């Protein structure tokens, strides 16, 4: 992980290039052939984006049942990435816990499905 002191300063216009949206996980399954333990997620961002797929290494902190219906933040304008036989279309965002495992970024109040982070 890069030290914060080594990260470049960006402009507000640079920040605006990253499209971070709120979506709801509507399907989750174990990513059986992943090199590192992961789930395959289908996340609904509402119209016009619809449902997008993501691979997420969150198996240490979440069971499949805990993920369904969870509202998460994701970058939706990265190029899709082929991970094994699965095409990941969005990047779910999270923070490390004490063990370096991912804790998903969620919202604690009602917010617009597909709403953009600002």
Secondary structure, DSSP 8 states (H G I E B T S, - for coil): ---GGGS----HHHHHTS-EEEEEEEEEEE-TT-SS--EEEEEE--TTT-EEEEEE--TTT--HHHHTT-EEEEE-SS--EEETTEEE-SEE-EEE-TTS-EEE-B-SS---TT-B--
